[in-house]
Amino acid sequence: MKHYKQFQPLVIAEFDAAVWPHLPHRHNHYELIVIRRGSGTHHINGNSIAYTNGGIFMVGPNEEHYFEIEIPTGFVFIKFTDAYIHYVNSGSSYGLQQLEYLIKSKETHLSGFRLNSADHCTAEAIINVIVSLKQDMMSNEQLIWLQVLALAALLQRNMPELRITSRRSRDMQAVFCYVHKHIYAPAKLKSLVMAAHFNTTPDYIGPYFKRNAGITLRDYIGNYRKNLIEQRLDSGNYSLKQIAAEFGLTDESHVSKILLNSRKAL
């Protein structure tokens, strides 16, 4: 299995292909892949998804994928690393939360994004701007990143698991997506609120999660929040005060307590 390594924090690639030039592979970075034209099949982690012009896919590190091209296809690849996500935000969480959610939501990696017609036109315009800026990456890096964050916000609101219906599925993917989406709003992660969202009871959702995930819902939320906080601290771009405000925590001491408790558990 080929494993590609990207050392540059951000790479924009645009190319046409009649035959996919790579064997099934994995890589150490994230990829937002846009189909400009053409059709075929995207194979990812054993799943096959038909694509046409306007299709958008998200691929994460260590996910195996390749394309099978039927009609010559124009691709745009936006490739970025973990380090870049926090470096370019420089202490601001604007847009970062939407991008983190897309990265964590494996369901969208396996199915791609289905945009409504209006959002499809907006996404196309954003991609055009990104491509126009890629000729001078050094000067336009921050402008490109702002377009990526705008695209992430657009994709997020088209994710099917965020559309609330009266007969909402209680499957685990939906629960995971809900937690990842609302990790910055503690009030929405209370069992009573989550149970109402999924049309069930607090007595059901906790045992259901533990039975299917092998960990309590409370521990999963705590571990996920702790990992995000550690990433921000490791980047050196966030203060404890900024982190507390972003995650809806009481103050800096609450952040320190979360990190201390996680270390005691090791």
Rosetta silent file (secondary structure, phi, psi, omega in degrees, C-alpha in Angstrom):
SEQUENCE: MKHYKQFQPLVIAEFDAAVWPHLPHRHNHYELIVIRRGSGTHHINGNSIAYTNGGIFMVGPNEEHYFEIEIPTGFVFIKFTDAYIHYVNSGSSYGLQQLEYLIKSKETHLSGFRLNSADHCTAEAIINVIVSLKQDMMSNEQLIWLQVLALAALLQRNMPELRITSRRSRDMQAVFCYVHKHIYAPAKLKSLVMAAHFNTTPDYIGPYFKRNAGITLRDYIGNYRKNLIEQRLDSGNYSLKQIAAEFGLTDESHVSKILLNSRKAL
SCORE:     score description
SCORE:     0.000 S_00000001
   1 L     0.000  121.237  178.198    0.000    0.000    0.000 S_00000001
   2 E   -69.687  137.464  178.949    1.476    3.334   -1.106 S_00000001
   3 E  -128.537  108.463 -178.266    1.616    5.974    1.641 S_00000001
   4 E   -85.227  139.693  177.042    2.139    9.569    0.482 S_00000001
   5 L  -117.630  128.336  177.833    3.705   12.090    2.853 S_00000001
   6 L  -108.238  126.845 -179.668    3.112   15.832    2.466 S_00000001
   7 L  -102.151  -25.506  175.125    5.557   18.161    4.196 S_00000001
   8 L   -72.354  141.925 -178.120    4.183   21.481    2.929 S_00000001
   9 L   -67.447  -30.441 -178.005    1.357   22.752    5.182 S_00000001
  10 E  -143.893  131.104  177.850   -0.920   23.600    2.232 S_00000001
  11 E  -134.342  132.509  173.838   -0.971   22.365   -1.366 S_00000001
  12 E  -114.702  124.483  179.974   -3.459   23.248   -4.115 S_00000001
  13 E  -128.881  135.025  176.493   -3.453   20.990   -7.191 S_00000001
  14 E  -129.866  127.810  179.954   -5.607   21.198  -10.325 S_00000001
  15 E  -158.777  159.779  174.509   -5.354   18.642  -13.113 S_00000001
  16 E  -108.139  148.177  179.271   -7.305   16.673  -15.721 S_00000001
  17 E  -150.106  136.832  172.101   -7.077   12.895  -16.087 S_00000001
  18 L   -94.352  -26.016  175.462   -8.568   10.265  -18.375 S_00000001
  19 L  -131.918  133.472 -178.536   -6.996    7.497  -16.284 S_00000001
  20 L   -65.692  126.200 -171.124   -6.360    7.806  -12.539 S_00000001
  21 L   -84.268   -1.387 -175.374   -2.561    8.007  -12.122 S_00000001
  22 L  -120.567  145.514  170.436   -2.268    6.533   -8.615 S_00000001
  23 L   -72.658  166.106  173.363   -2.702    3.089   -7.121 S_00000001
  24 L   -50.584  133.715 -172.844   -4.913    2.776   -4.013 S_00000001
  25 E  -150.934  169.525  172.586   -3.059    4.809   -1.385 S_00000001
  26 E  -128.451  168.893  179.067   -3.110    6.586    1.945 S_00000001
  27 E  -151.904  174.166 -174.972   -1.479    9.822    3.082 S_00000001
  28 L   -99.913   11.147 -175.135   -0.611   11.856    6.169 S_00000001
  29 L  -131.198  178.526  176.287   -2.759   14.881    5.352 S_00000001
  30 E   -99.236  148.779  177.874   -6.367   15.937    4.686 S_00000001
  31 E  -134.256  126.344  164.898   -7.781   16.401    1.209 S_00000001
  32 E   -98.549  119.786 -174.114  -10.833   18.304    0.001 S_00000001
  33 E  -114.709  124.581 -178.877  -11.414   16.994   -3.516 S_00000001
  34 E  -114.299  132.117  176.941  -13.630   18.849   -5.992 S_00000001
  35 E   -93.761  110.707 -179.236  -14.843   17.361   -9.270 S_00000001
  36 E   -77.977  -37.201 -179.808  -14.866   20.139  -11.872 S_00000001
  37 E  -164.240  164.381  178.733  -16.150   17.934  -14.702 S_00000001
  38 E    98.407 -177.434  179.633  -16.357   14.288  -15.714 S_00000001
  39 E  -155.596  162.742  179.988  -17.725   11.194  -13.998 S_00000001
  40 E   164.617 -147.428 -177.233  -16.640    7.919  -12.488 S_00000001
  41 E  -134.959  134.654  173.859  -16.354    6.248   -9.099 S_00000001
  42 E  -101.418  122.625  178.426  -14.521    7.226   -5.935 S_00000001
  43 E  -103.834  121.372 -179.665  -13.388    4.215   -3.904 S_00000001
  44 E  -141.610  124.152  178.107  -12.671    4.951   -0.239 S_00000001
  45 L    51.208   39.892  178.076  -12.217    2.487    2.606 S_00000001
  46 L    84.321   -0.944  177.960  -13.943   -0.263    0.657 S_00000001
  47 E  -103.647  147.553  179.746  -16.919    1.921   -0.329 S_00000001
  48 E  -119.113  123.263 -177.542  -17.717    2.970   -3.909 S_00000001
  49 E  -124.825  120.482  177.201  -19.383    6.339   -4.579 S_00000001
  50 E   -66.359  142.247  177.363  -20.360    7.483   -8.063 S_00000001
  51 E  -128.630  153.041  172.279  -19.268   11.039   -8.856 S_00000001
  52 L  -137.686 -177.833 -179.274  -20.195   13.656  -11.464 S_00000001
  53 L   -60.400  138.971 -177.919  -19.242   17.289  -11.996 S_00000001
  54 L    93.086   -7.258  179.255  -19.676   19.342   -8.844 S_00000001
  55 L   -67.809  147.003  178.917  -19.003   16.418   -6.498 S_00000001
  56 E  -133.461  132.926  179.743  -16.987   17.136   -3.349 S_00000001
  57 E  -127.601  151.910  174.260  -15.185   14.600   -1.150 S_00000001
  58 E  -119.347  128.642  179.084  -13.255   14.778    2.114 S_00000001
  59 E  -126.433  131.828 -178.615  -10.428   12.312    2.754 S_00000001
  60 L  -102.721  174.283  178.026   -8.515   12.101    6.019 S_00000001
  61 L   -57.706  140.421  175.493   -5.106   10.719    6.992 S_00000001
  62 L    67.197   12.720  172.128   -4.692    6.950    6.608 S_00000001
  63 L   -90.983  130.612 -177.442   -7.925    6.555    4.653 S_00000001
  64 L   -84.635  128.410 -179.977   -7.427    4.340    1.618 S_00000001
  65 E  -155.874  162.111  171.902   -8.840    5.723   -1.626 S_00000001
  66 E  -165.478  166.409  179.344   -8.534    5.987   -5.389 S_00000001
  67 E  -112.110  144.308  171.401  -10.646    7.080   -8.386 S_00000001
  68 E  -114.923  109.421 -171.557  -11.955    5.027  -11.273 S_00000001
  69 E   -91.806  128.969  176.136  -12.533    7.455  -14.159 S_00000001
  70 E  -100.665  -51.631  175.393  -15.241    6.831  -16.755 S_00000001
  71 E  -111.627  130.146 -177.650  -15.411   10.254  -18.458 S_00000001
  72 E   -40.125  132.890 -165.959  -12.187   12.361  -18.393 S_00000001
  73 E  -122.343  138.951  172.828  -12.283   14.288  -15.159 S_00000001
  74 E   -99.736  123.859 -177.488  -11.051   17.653  -13.936 S_00000001
  75 E  -112.712  147.622  163.616   -9.939   17.577  -10.280 S_00000001
  76 E  -124.959  123.899  177.938   -9.077   20.243   -7.713 S_00000001
  77 E  -110.907  126.315  172.707   -7.260   18.974   -4.611 S_00000001
  78 E  -111.933  108.758 -172.056   -6.926   21.150   -1.501 S_00000001
  79 E  -115.732  129.530 -177.877   -4.439   19.344    0.753 S_00000001
  80 E  -146.469  158.248 -177.242   -3.509   20.498    4.258 S_00000001
  81 L  -105.599  168.244  176.107   -1.949   19.132    7.445 S_00000001
  82 H   -56.841  -44.511 -177.308   -2.948   19.219   11.117 S_00000001
  83 H   -59.194  -38.511 -177.052   -0.255   21.767   11.857 S_00000001
  84 H   -66.370  -35.954 -177.990   -1.609   24.140    9.231 S_00000001
  85 H   -54.053  -44.618 -175.938   -5.125   24.097   10.678 S_00000001
  86 H   -89.571  -28.779  179.863   -3.988   25.787   13.885 S_00000001
  87 H   -61.272  -47.734 -173.883   -1.095   27.803   12.473 S_00000001
  88 L   -75.632  -20.467 -179.584   -3.206   29.885   10.134 S_00000001
  89 L   -78.246  -24.420  173.577   -5.951   30.555   12.654 S_00000001
  90 L    46.462   49.130  175.557   -3.502   32.322   14.990 S_00000001
  91 L    93.637   -8.439  178.901   -5.757   32.211   18.026 S_00000001
  92 L   -99.891  136.725  179.586   -9.081   32.631   16.225 S_00000001
  93 L   -96.550    4.840 -179.069  -11.603   29.791   16.164 S_00000001
  94 L   -59.112  121.252  177.818  -13.591   31.294   13.281 S_00000001
  95 L    82.265  -25.481 -177.458  -14.282   28.532   10.811 S_00000001
  96 H   -62.869  -38.265 -177.850  -12.033   26.061   12.622 S_00000001
  97 H   -63.531  -41.171  177.890  -14.957   24.398   14.367 S_00000001
  98 H   -63.003  -41.451 -178.008  -16.723   23.699   11.055 S_00000001
  99 H   -68.727  -41.805  177.953  -13.560   22.234    9.581 S_00000001
 100 H   -59.875  -38.019 -179.406  -12.856   20.050   12.621 S_00000001
 101 H   -66.914  -42.208  177.859  -16.372   18.675   12.373 S_00000001
 102 H   -62.029  -41.568 -178.996  -15.964   17.773    8.700 S_00000001
 103 H   -62.099  -40.490 -174.550  -12.657   16.085    9.473 S_00000001
 104 H   -79.446  -24.664 -174.008  -14.184   13.998   12.279 S_00000001
 105 L   -80.316   94.747 -177.313  -17.372   12.993   10.451 S_00000001
 106 H   -64.278  -26.864 -177.824  -16.435    9.711    8.787 S_00000001
 107 H   -59.899  -40.277 -179.458  -19.892    9.395    7.222 S_00000001
 108 H   -71.752  -27.341  177.190  -19.197   12.260    4.833 S_00000001
 109 H   -66.261  -31.026 -175.617  -15.838   10.723    3.934 S_00000001
 110 H   -92.293   -7.685 -176.786  -17.660    7.596    2.795 S_00000001
 111 H  -130.703  -17.000 -176.762  -20.463    9.318    0.874 S_00000001
 112 L    80.587 -179.192 -177.957  -19.304   12.759   -0.234 S_00000001
 113 E  -109.330  139.164  177.238  -21.330   15.964   -0.025 S_00000001
 114 L  -116.530  104.041 -175.682  -24.640   16.628   -1.750 S_00000001
 115 L   -93.095  146.895  172.105  -25.211   20.369   -2.083 S_00000001
 116 L   -71.611  169.262 -171.220  -28.435   22.094   -3.003 S_00000001
 117 H   -61.826  -40.332 -179.046  -28.362   24.100   -6.241 S_00000001
 118 H   -66.056  -45.198 -179.402  -27.747   27.486   -4.592 S_00000001
 119 H   -70.058  -29.768  175.760  -24.895   26.204   -2.423 S_00000001
 120 H   -61.502  -43.055  178.842  -23.436   24.352   -5.402 S_00000001
 121 H   -64.815  -40.676  178.835  -23.087   27.673   -7.249 S_00000001
 122 H   -65.388  -43.819  178.961  -21.503   29.301   -4.192 S_00000001
 123 H   -60.325  -41.010  179.445  -19.057   26.398   -3.735 S_00000001
 124 H   -61.847  -40.682  179.034  -18.064   26.650   -7.400 S_00000001
 125 H   -65.345  -40.108  178.771  -17.341   30.361   -6.977 S_00000001
 126 H   -63.749  -43.432  179.121  -15.205   29.682   -3.871 S_00000001
 127 H   -61.803  -40.314  178.349  -13.216   27.003   -5.710 S_00000001
 128 H   -60.133  -39.766  178.587  -12.606   29.418   -8.599 S_00000001
 129 H   -65.485  -45.057  179.732  -11.157   31.944   -6.149 S_00000001
 130 H   -58.808  -45.721 -179.275   -8.897   29.314   -4.559 S_00000001
 131 H   -64.420  -37.413 -179.465   -7.580   28.216   -7.952 S_00000001
 132 H   -68.352  -23.961 -177.338   -6.966   31.811   -8.998 S_00000001
 133 H   -92.238  -11.587 -171.135   -4.874   32.417   -5.877 S_00000001
 134 H   -72.687  -13.756 -179.341   -2.724   29.291   -6.027 S_00000001
 135 H   -67.263  -25.031  178.915   -0.172   30.786   -8.451 S_00000001
 136 H  -131.184   75.775 -174.754    1.336   32.814   -5.611 S_00000001
 137 H   -61.601  -37.990 -175.908    0.901   30.666   -2.510 S_00000001
 138 H   -62.164  -43.924 -178.088    3.301   32.690   -0.380 S_00000001
 139 H   -79.939  -29.041 -170.281    1.377   35.950   -0.799 S_00000001
 140 H  -106.971    8.511 -174.312   -2.103   34.446   -0.907 S_00000001
 141 H   -54.724  -48.129 -178.468   -1.891   31.756    1.767 S_00000001
 142 H   -65.616  -39.195  178.162   -4.154   33.525    4.263 S_00000001
 143 H   -64.468  -39.765  177.938   -6.691   34.421    1.559 S_00000001
 144 H   -62.505  -44.124 -177.863   -6.784   30.794    0.401 S_00000001
 145 H   -63.231  -37.563  177.151   -7.355   29.583    3.938 S_00000001
 146 H   -62.000  -36.208  177.213  -10.295   31.957    4.403 S_00000001
 147 H   -68.207  -38.917  178.553  -11.869   30.428    1.278 S_00000001
 148 H   -62.171  -42.848  179.542  -11.289   26.923    2.662 S_00000001
 149 H   -66.052  -37.779  176.537  -13.039   27.870    5.905 S_00000001
 150 H   -64.094  -41.196  177.949  -15.949   29.380    3.974 S_00000001
 151 H   -64.561  -38.901  178.414  -16.229   26.183    1.952 S_00000001
 152 H   -61.553  -42.564  178.479  -16.167   24.128    5.178 S_00000001
 153 H   -63.460  -38.376  179.112  -19.080   26.148    6.586 S_00000001
 154 H   -66.225  -43.818 -179.844  -21.000   25.631    3.352 S_00000001
 155 H   -67.096  -37.887 -176.681  -20.396   21.874    3.355 S_00000001
 156 H   -60.373  -41.549 -176.246  -21.285   21.538    7.010 S_00000001
 157 L   -75.486   -6.122  176.155  -24.802   22.874    6.580 S_00000001
 158 L  -102.027    7.290 -179.678  -25.437   20.354    3.802 S_00000001
 159 L   -78.032  127.323 -172.847  -24.587   17.335    5.920 S_00000001
 160 H   -62.509  -30.155 -176.750  -27.645   15.091    6.224 S_00000001
 161 H   -71.781   -9.255  178.175  -27.090   14.138    9.867 S_00000001
 162 H   -92.381   -6.589 -178.463  -27.633   17.787   10.871 S_00000001
 163 L   -88.384  109.371 -174.991  -31.133   17.948    9.394 S_00000001
 164 L   -76.583  131.729  175.149  -33.537   17.315   12.261 S_00000001
 165 L  -129.240  164.149 -178.323  -36.644   15.283   11.464 S_00000001
 166 L   -69.284  -18.094  179.705  -39.482   13.972   13.620 S_00000001
 167 L  -119.220   52.146 -175.062  -38.270   10.403   13.025 S_00000001
 168 L   -62.395  132.848  177.301  -34.603   10.970   13.644 S_00000001
 169 L   -68.338  145.317  177.946  -32.424    7.860   13.499 S_00000001
 170 L  -103.163   20.334 -177.843  -30.637    6.921   16.710 S_00000001
 171 L   -66.439  161.052 -171.971  -27.753    5.190   14.952 S_00000001
 172 H   -64.739  -35.553  179.798  -24.277    5.744   16.316 S_00000001
 173 H   -59.266  -41.006  179.530  -23.020    7.823   13.419 S_00000001
 174 H   -64.933  -38.636  179.578  -25.725   10.396   14.097 S_00000001
 175 H   -67.176  -45.653  177.439  -24.824   10.491   17.799 S_00000001
 176 H   -57.951  -45.897 -178.634  -21.114   10.904   17.065 S_00000001
 177 H   -61.115  -39.886  179.021  -21.875   13.691   14.572 S_00000001
 178 H   -62.225  -45.639 -179.954  -24.063   15.476   17.131 S_00000001
 179 H   -61.693  -46.557 -178.440  -21.299   15.359   19.752 S_00000001
 180 H   -64.059  -36.971 -179.610  -18.645   16.609   17.317 S_00000001
 181 H   -66.836  -39.993 -171.021  -20.912   19.399   16.123 S_00000001
 182 L  -107.989   19.657 -178.559  -21.793   20.651   19.618 S_00000001
 183 L   -62.051  -19.823 -179.176  -18.531   20.026   21.493 S_00000001
 184 L   -91.952    0.597 -178.511  -18.220   23.816   21.908 S_00000001
 185 L  -129.159   85.390 -175.435  -21.672   24.127   23.552 S_00000001
 186 H   -52.837  -33.644 -177.887  -21.765   22.104   26.826 S_00000001
 187 H   -62.567  -30.986 -179.031  -25.464   22.799   27.382 S_00000001
 188 H   -81.432   -5.897  179.750  -26.330   20.877   24.203 S_00000001
 189 H  -102.845    6.808  174.339  -24.380   17.841   25.390 S_00000001
 190 L   -71.479  145.352 -174.417  -26.473   17.246   28.492 S_00000001
 191 H   -58.996  -36.279 -179.837  -28.281   13.901   28.377 S_00000001
 192 H   -64.360  -42.697 -179.547  -31.721   15.533   28.636 S_00000001
 193 H   -69.288  -44.538  179.649  -31.052   17.803   25.634 S_00000001
 194 H   -63.533  -41.113 -179.695  -29.476   15.026   23.552 S_00000001
 195 H   -61.915  -41.948  178.842  -32.324   12.636   24.339 S_00000001
 196 H   -64.161  -38.751 -179.946  -34.891   15.213   23.190 S_00000001
 197 H   -62.498  -37.745 -177.729  -32.930   15.782   19.990 S_00000001
 198 L   -98.320   14.639  176.029  -32.981   12.066   19.178 S_00000001
 199 L    55.106   45.714  177.310  -36.585   11.571   20.274 S_00000001
 200 L  -140.675 -160.884 -177.264  -35.712    9.231   23.115 S_00000001
 201 L  -118.261  155.999  177.710  -35.154    9.398   26.888 S_00000001
 202 H   -58.692  -31.405 -179.757  -32.068   10.179   29.007 S_00000001
 203 H   -70.931  -18.788 -178.604  -32.294    6.660   30.455 S_00000001
 204 H   -93.681  -43.651 -168.474  -31.949    5.182   26.953 S_00000001
 205 H   -66.941  -36.389  179.312  -29.289    7.256   25.219 S_00000001
 206 H   -63.905  -55.864  177.393  -26.510    6.693   27.782 S_00000001
 207 H   -60.905  -34.743  178.606  -26.716    2.867   27.871 S_00000001
 208 H   -61.384  -45.008 -179.354  -27.241    2.798   24.086 S_00000001
 209 H   -65.217  -46.736 -178.745  -24.002    4.711   23.539 S_00000001
 210 H   -61.494  -40.189 -178.432  -22.018    2.573   26.026 S_00000001
 211 H   -64.784  -37.139 -174.737  -23.339   -0.645   24.486 S_00000001
 212 H   -94.345  -24.926 -175.969  -22.339    0.356   20.947 S_00000001
 213 H  -106.307  -15.768 -179.782  -19.175    2.399   21.571 S_00000001
 214 L    75.249   13.742  179.754  -17.655    0.534   24.500 S_00000001
 215 L  -149.840  149.564  179.447  -17.233    3.814   26.423 S_00000001
 216 L   -69.861  154.274  178.411  -19.659    6.006   28.320 S_00000001
 217 H   -60.311  -41.294  179.882  -21.072    9.034   26.548 S_00000001
 218 H   -61.629  -44.683 -179.832  -19.637   11.288   29.253 S_00000001
 219 H   -66.809  -37.850  179.561  -16.127    9.838   28.855 S_00000001
 220 H   -64.001  -45.487  178.732  -16.284   10.105   25.068 S_00000001
 221 H   -60.467  -44.247 -179.485  -17.296   13.769   25.246 S_00000001
 222 H   -63.254  -43.318 -179.501  -14.559   14.441   27.803 S_00000001
 223 H   -66.754  -40.769 -178.987  -11.867   12.697   25.761 S_00000001
 224 H   -66.098  -44.695  178.712  -12.865   14.415   22.531 S_00000001
 225 H   -62.151  -43.174 -179.344  -12.900   17.860   24.171 S_00000001
 226 H   -61.020  -42.220  179.763   -9.542   17.175   25.833 S_00000001
 227 H   -63.060  -41.888  178.827   -7.946   16.184   22.505 S_00000001
 228 H   -65.363  -40.637  179.049   -9.137   19.380   20.813 S_00000001
 229 H   -63.556  -43.278  179.821   -7.874   21.492   23.708 S_00000001
 230 H   -62.942  -37.305  177.740   -4.453   19.788   23.590 S_00000001
 231 H   -62.297  -40.627  179.865   -4.196   20.460   19.848 S_00000001
 232 H   -67.237  -42.407  178.739   -4.801   24.157   20.456 S_00000001
 233 H   -65.354  -40.502  179.836   -2.234   24.321   23.244 S_00000001
 234 H   -63.468  -29.952 -179.400    0.343   22.436   21.168 S_00000001
 235 H   -70.549  -23.066 -179.108   -0.062   24.955   18.347 S_00000001
 236 L    77.027    6.457 -175.905    1.049   27.774   20.670 S_00000001
 237 L  -103.279    0.712 -174.431   -1.592   30.098   19.197 S_00000001
 238 L  -129.466  136.558  173.496   -4.227   29.890   21.935 S_00000001
 239 L   -90.104  163.356  177.180   -4.281   31.052   25.547 S_00000001
 240 H   -60.618  -35.371  179.116   -6.182   29.198   28.282 S_00000001
 241 H   -64.467  -43.585  178.234   -8.603   32.128   28.405 S_00000001
 242 H   -63.850  -41.146 -179.565   -9.352   31.850   24.673 S_00000001
 243 H   -65.166  -43.343  179.000   -9.823   28.092   24.937 S_00000001
 244 H   -59.349  -44.273  179.861  -12.184   28.431   27.899 S_00000001
 245 H   -64.952  -41.698 -177.417  -14.323   30.934   26.008 S_00000001
 246 H   -65.205  -40.104 -175.809  -14.411   28.831   22.837 S_00000001
 247 L   -92.177    8.452  177.129  -15.469   25.626   24.610 S_00000001
 248 L    67.619   29.757 -179.210  -18.025   27.319   26.866 S_00000001
 249 L   -92.229  160.977 -172.980  -16.023   26.547   30.017 S_00000001
 250 L   -61.444  -51.546 -179.151  -16.170   28.597   33.212 S_00000001
 251 L  -164.857 -172.099 -178.273  -12.591   29.932   33.162 S_00000001
 252 H   -60.747  -33.690 -178.607   -8.950   28.978   32.659 S_00000001
 253 H   -65.337  -29.582  177.462   -8.963   26.787   35.781 S_00000001
 254 H   -67.052  -39.339  176.504  -11.677   24.641   34.200 S_00000001
 255 H   -62.753  -47.191 -179.754   -9.415   24.015   31.203 S_00000001
 256 H   -60.735  -37.953  179.850   -6.523   23.104   33.488 S_00000001
 257 H   -65.030  -40.981  178.394   -8.767   20.725   35.436 S_00000001
 258 H   -60.660  -44.429 -178.867   -9.810   18.905   32.244 S_00000001
 259 H   -69.484  -40.024  179.604   -6.172   18.405   31.263 S_00000001
 260 H   -65.009  -43.110  179.871   -5.118   17.373   34.788 S_00000001
 261 H   -64.198  -36.654 -179.580   -7.904   14.808   35.118 S_00000001
 262 H   -67.888  -35.352  179.595   -7.019   13.290   31.735 S_00000001
 263 H   -71.682  -34.417  177.762   -3.373   12.889   32.792 S_00000001
 264 H   -65.545  -29.880 -177.770   -4.397   11.217   36.061 S_00000001
 265 H   -74.703  -17.140 -177.962   -6.448    8.734   34.081 S_00000001
 266 L   -73.734    0.000    0.000   -3.386    7.594   32.088 S_00000001
